[in-house]
Amino acid sequence: MGLKETVVVATTPGREAWLTDCLASIEREVLVLRQGGTWELGKIKWLYENTQLDRFLFLHDSVVVKDQAFFDRMFEHDGSVSVTNDPGIFGMYMGIYTREHLGRVELYSPVTQRDSIRAEVEWTHRYATAAGNVPVVFPDLRDQLNVGFVEHHGRKNMVLENYYLRKFKGTWG
């Protein structure tokens, strides 16, 4: 894993089954960020403040990689890269972030899930604006194109899926 190809999987205590599924699907070195009491943006803030990572792919523990070419598709682009654009650019916070672009926007830790959902649209838009022309690699991963709902690890999930990824979403709409 090169420094420009760091993969971060974000999780929280109590989600070991999710993390196990995710890690079993990834055939490369992964940095697992396991923090309680923070939402995605708080984890991104922590990575910026506590590591020297210049560029990293941020994924949820509720992602299963179906084809390892997913990483090639993401890392073939330079700079910041969004996995999807639903509900906006960097939807679900998933994508490649750079230290340079993170340094151009305010980083904070949302306190509630509602704050985190708002930041998923507002903060990610500010980040994408600071980053400039951000490619969206998988615009097909959107709520409107979900493949159904399943009970998985004790909760009802909307499933977003394409050839490369399966994403279990516990919050949608």
QUIURFEN-V50100 format. One record per residue. N is the residue number from 1. PSI is psi in radians with two decimals (999 if undefined). D_FIRST is the distance of its C-alpha to the first C-alpha in whole Angstrom. Layout:
N_PSI_D_FIRST / N_PSI_D_FIRST
This chain:
1_2.04_0 / 2_2.79_4 / 3_-0.41_7 / 4_0.04_8 / 5_0.68_6 / 6_2.28_6 / 7_2.19_9 / 8_2.24_12 / 9_2.09_15 / 10_2.37_18 / 11_3.05_21 / 12_2.77_24 / 13_2.48_26 / 14_-0.04_28 / 15_0.58_25 / 16_-0.66_24 / 17_-0.72_25 / 18_-0.83_23 / 19_-0.72_20 / 20_-0.82_20 / 21_-0.80_21 / 22_-0.92_18 / 23_-0.60_15 / 24_-0.38_17 / 25_-0.08_16 / 26_2.13_12 / 27_0.85_11 / 28_2.94_7 / 29_2.43_6 / 30_2.45_9 / 31_2.03_11 / 32_2.16_14 / 33_1.81_17 / 34_1.79_20 / 35_2.34_23 / 36_2.75_27 / 37_0.21_29 / 38_2.66_27 / 39_-3.12_26 / 40_-0.83_23 / 41_-0.62_24 / 42_-0.63_25 / 43_-0.70_21 / 44_-0.73_20 / 45_-0.78_22 / 46_-0.77_21 / 47_-0.73_17 / 48_-0.74_19 / 49_-0.37_21 / 50_0.08_20 / 51_3.02_16 / 52_0.31_15 / 53_2.23_13 / 54_-0.48_13 / 55_2.32_12 / 56_2.58_11 / 57_2.10_12 / 58_2.09_15 / 59_2.77_16 / 60_2.75_19 / 61_-0.20_19 / 62_0.31_22 / 63_2.41_20 / 64_2.14_19 / 65_2.09_17 / 66_-0.49_19 / 67_2.18_17 / 68_-0.29_13 / 69_-0.24_14 / 70_-0.80_15 / 71_-0.70_11 / 72_-0.76_12 / 73_-0.67_15 / 74_-0.84_14 / 75_-0.06_11 / 76_-0.26_14 / 77_2.57_16 / 78_2.81_16 / 79_-2.60_17 / 80_2.48_18 / 81_2.30_18 / 82_2.41_20 / 83_-0.83_19 / 84_3.04_23 / 85_0.64_26 / 86_2.10_28 / 87_-0.07_30 / 88_-3.09_29 / 89_2.48_26 / 90_0.67_23 / 91_2.44_25 / 92_0.28_24 / 93_0.12_22 / 94_2.24_19 / 95_-3.04_17 / 96_2.18_15 / 97_2.60_16 / 98_2.58_16 / 99_-0.75_18 / 100_-0.86_20 / 101_-0.62_22 / 102_-0.58_22 / 103_-0.19_24 / 104_-0.11_26 / 105_2.70_27 / 106_2.28_29 / 107_2.35_26 / 108_2.97_28 / 109_1.84_28 / 110_2.50_31 / 111_-0.64_33 / 112_2.89_34 / 113_-0.67_33 / 114_-0.75_35 / 115_-0.69_34 / 116_-0.70_30 / 117_-0.71_31 / 118_-0.77_33 / 119_-0.50_30 / 120_-0.50_28 / 121_-0.86_30 / 122_-0.89_32 / 123_-0.75_29 / 124_-0.60_26 / 125_-0.78_29 / 126_-0.73_29 / 127_-0.83_25 / 128_-0.63_25 / 129_-0.76_28 / 130_-0.57_27 / 131_-0.42_24 / 132_-2.50_26 / 133_1.56_26 / 134_2.10_23 / 135_2.53_22 / 136_1.99_23 / 137_-0.61_21 / 138_1.24_23 / 139_-0.22_26 / 140_-0.24_27 / 141_1.45_26 / 142_2.65_29 / 143_-0.74_31 / 144_-0.36_34 / 145_0.40_32 / 146_2.71_32 / 147_0.17_32 / 148_-3.00_34 / 149_2.42_34 / 150_2.67_33 / 151_2.14_34 / 152_2.22_31 / 153_0.76_30 / 154_0.24_33 / 155_2.75_33 / 156_2.29_34 / 157_2.41_31 / 158_2.40_31 / 159_2.12_29 / 160_2.34_27 / 161_2.49_26 / 162_-2.91_25 / 163_-0.52_23 / 164_-0.60_19 / 165_2.73_20 / 166_2.21_23 / 167_2.17_23 / 168_2.07_26 / 169_2.13_28 / 170_-0.29_30 / 171_2.23_32 / 172_2.95_33 / 173_999_36
